[in-house]
């Protein structure tokens, strides 16, 4: 469905792709944290742990965004169809 010039389905898919990318980055950061932690680099490990938390926040925001896309698309009341 296209609302206000935005294909809602494609837009939601795009947000999901961003979330998947952030999830992958979070996993890499988690692995790097363990390397630093086990390698006795406490300052580096602490920063990586902090980065993990921030990436978790990004994923939470993206989840909210995904819900808002649907909500706002329904509220717009404008639908464009092919002729």
NUKOLGU-873077 format. One line per field, with one value per residue: residue number from 1; x, y negated, z of N, C-alpha, C in turn. Coordinates in steps of 0.05 Angstrom, whole numbers. Atoms other than C-alpha are relative to their C-alpha. Layout:
N
num = c(NUM / ...)
n.x = c(X / ...)
n.y = c(Y / ...)
n.z = c(Z / ...)
ca.x = c(X / ...)
ca.y = c(Y / ...)
ca.z = c(Z / ...)
c.x = c(X / ...)
c.y = c(Y / ...)
c.z = c(Z / ...)
END
This chain:
83
num = c(1 / 2 / 3 / 4 / 5 / 6 / 7 / 8 / 9 / 10 / 11 / 12 / 13 / 14 / 15 / 16 / 17 / 18 / 19 / 20 / 21 / 22 / 23 / 24 / 25 / 26 / 27 / 28 / 29 / 30 / 31 / 32 / 33 / 34 / 35 / 36 / 37 / 38 / 39 / 40 / 41 / 42 / 43 / 44 / 45 / 46 / 47 / 48 / 49 / 50 / 51 / 52 / 53 / 54 / 55 / 56 / 57 / 58 / 59 / 60 / 61 / 62 / 63 / 64 / 65 / 66 / 67 / 68 / 69 / 70 / 71 / 72 / 73 / 74 / 75 / 76 / 77 / 78 / 79 / 80 / 81 / 82 / 83)
n.x = c(17 / -15 / 13 / -15 / -24 / -18 / 10 / -2 / -11 / -29 / -12 / -3 / -21 / -25 / -6 / -7 / -28 / -18 / -1 / -17 / -28 / -8 / -2 / -26 / -21 / 0 / -13 / -29 / -9 / 0 / -23 / -24 / 0 / -11 / -29 / -14 / 3 / -18 / -27 / -8 / 1 / 25 / 12 / 12 / 24 / 21 / 11 / 15 / 25 / 16 / 10 / 21 / 24 / 10 / 11 / 26 / 18 / 7 / 19 / 25 / 12 / 9 / 25 / 21 / 3 / 15 / 28 / 10 / 5 / 27 / 19 / 2 / 11 / 29 / 11 / -3 / 25 / -5 / -9 / -6 / 1 / -8 / 23)
n.y = c(23 / 25 / 21 / 26 / -3 / -20 / -28 / -8 / -27 / 2 / 16 / -18 / -19 / 15 / 3 / -26 / -4 / 16 / -14 / -24 / 9 / 8 / -25 / -13 / 16 / -5 / -26 / 4 / 16 / -18 / -17 / 17 / 4 / -24 / 0 / 20 / -8 / -22 / 9 / 18 / 28 / 8 / 26 / -7 / -17 / 17 / 17 / -18 / -6 / 25 / 0 / -20 / 12 / 20 / -15 / -11 / 22 / 5 / -21 / 6 / 23 / -10 / -15 / 20 / 12 / -19 / 2 / 26 / 1 / -11 / 18 / 25 / -7 / -3 / 26 / 20 / 0 / 4 / -24 / 3 / -25 / 1 / 1)
n.z = c(0 / 2 / -15 / 1 / 17 / -12 / 0 / -28 / -2 / 6 / -21 / -23 / 6 / -2 / -29 / -9 / 9 / -17 / -26 / 4 / 2 / -27 / -15 / 7 / -12 / -30 / -4 / 4 / -23 / -23 / 3 / -6 / -29 / -13 / 6 / -17 / -28 / -4 / 6 / -21 / 8 / -13 / 10 / 26 / -5 / -11 / 22 / 18 / -14 / 2 / 27 / 1 / -12 / 18 / 23 / -10 / 0 / 28 / 8 / -13 / 15 / 26 / -5 / -3 / 26 / 16 / -9 / 8 / 29 / 4 / -13 / 15 / 26 / -4 / -8 / 22 / 15 / 29 / 13 / 28 / 14 / 28 / 19)
ca.x = c(0 / 26 / 8 / 29 / 78 / 110 / 101 / 88 / 106 / 173 / 187 / 174 / 219 / 274 / 269 / 272 / 336 / 367 / 348 / 380 / 444 / 446 / 434 / 493 / 536 / 515 / 536 / 604 / 611 / 593 / 647 / 698 / 678 / 694 / 761 / 780 / 754 / 791 / 852 / 857 / 839 / 788 / 780 / 768 / 720 / 682 / 674 / 651 / 600 / 576 / 570 / 529 / 480 / 474 / 462 / 407 / 376 / 378 / 343 / 289 / 278 / 274 / 221 / 181 / 192 / 165 / 101 / 94 / 99 / 36 / 1 / 16 / 0 / -69 / -80 / -60 / -123 / -91 / -83 / -52 / -69 / -43 / -89)
ca.y = c(0 / -69 / -124 / -197 / -176 / -122 / -48 / -27 / 46 / 29 / -23 / 28 / 78 / 25 / 13 / 88 / 91 / 35 / 73 / 137 / 99 / 69 / 138 / 166 / 108 / 120 / 193 / 172 / 121 / 175 / 221 / 164 / 150 / 222 / 218 / 155 / 181 / 246 / 210 / 169 / 103 / 77 / 6 / 33 / 85 / 32 / -12 / 47 / 65 / -7 / -2 / 61 / 24 / -32 / 17 / 49 / -20 / -30 / 36 / 16 / -50 / -14 / 31 / -30 / -60 / 3 / -3 / -77 / -66 / -23 / -71 / -133 / -98 / -81 / -151 / -186 / -164 / -172 / -113 / -113 / -57 / -40 / -56)
ca.z = c(0 / -18 / 31 / 23 / -31 / 13 / 1 / 72 / 61 / 29 / 83 / 138 / 103 / 99 / 174 / 186 / 144 / 185 / 249 / 222 / 206 / 276 / 305 / 267 / 289 / 361 / 355 / 328 / 384 / 435 / 407 / 409 / 481 / 500 / 464 / 501 / 567 / 561 / 535 / 598 / 566 / 616 / 588 / 518 / 544 / 583 / 521 / 479 / 533 / 531 / 455 / 462 / 506 / 456 / 399 / 442 / 449 / 373 / 363 / 413 / 376 / 309 / 338 / 358 / 289 / 256 / 297 / 282 / 207 / 209 / 256 / 215 / 149 / 175 / 202 / 137 / 101 / 32 / -14 / -83 / -131 / -200 / -259)
c.x = c(18 / -16 / 18 / 26 / 20 / -13 / 6 / 14 / 30 / 15 / 4 / 22 / 27 / 8 / 8 / 29 / 20 / 3 / 18 / 29 / 10 / 3 / 26 / 23 / 2 / 13 / 30 / 12 / 2 / 25 / 26 / 2 / 13 / 30 / 16 / -1 / 19 / 29 / 11 / 3 / -26 / -13 / -13 / -25 / -23 / -13 / -17 / -26 / -19 / -12 / -22 / -27 / -13 / -13 / -27 / -21 / -9 / -20 / -28 / -14 / -10 / -26 / -24 / -7 / -18 / -30 / -12 / -6 / -28 / -21 / -5 / -12 / -31 / -14 / 0 / -26 / 3 / 11 / 3 / -1 / 8 / -25 / 7)
c.y = c(-25 / -22 / -25 / 3 / 20 / 27 / 11 / 27 / -1 / -15 / 17 / 20 / -13 / -3 / 27 / 7 / -15 / 14 / 25 / -7 / -8 / 25 / 14 / -15 / 4 / 26 / -2 / -15 / 18 / 19 / -15 / -6 / 24 / 2 / -19 / 8 / 23 / -7 / -21 / -29 / -12 / -26 / 5 / 16 / -17 / -17 / 17 / 8 / -23 / -1 / 20 / -11 / -20 / 13 / 12 / -22 / -7 / 20 / -5 / -23 / 9 / 16 / -19 / -13 / 18 / -2 / -27 / -2 / 10 / -19 / -25 / 5 / 2 / -26 / -20 / -1 / -5 / 26 / -5 / 28 / -3 / 0 / 14)
c.z = c(0 / 14 / 0 / -16 / 10 / -1 / 28 / 4 / -5 / 22 / 25 / -4 / 2 / 29 / 12 / -8 / 17 / 27 / -2 / -1 / 28 / 17 / -5 / 12 / 30 / 6 / -3 / 24 / 25 / -1 / 6 / 29 / 14 / -6 / 18 / 29 / 7 / -5 / 20 / -9 / 11 / -11 / -27 / 3 / 10 / -22 / -19 / 13 / -2 / -29 / -4 / 10 / -19 / -25 / 8 / 0 / -29 / -9 / 12 / -15 / -27 / 3 / 3 / -27 / -18 / 7 / -9 / -30 / -6 / 11 / -17 / -28 / 1 / 6 / -24 / -17 / -30 / -12 / -30 / -13 / -29 / -18 / -26)
END
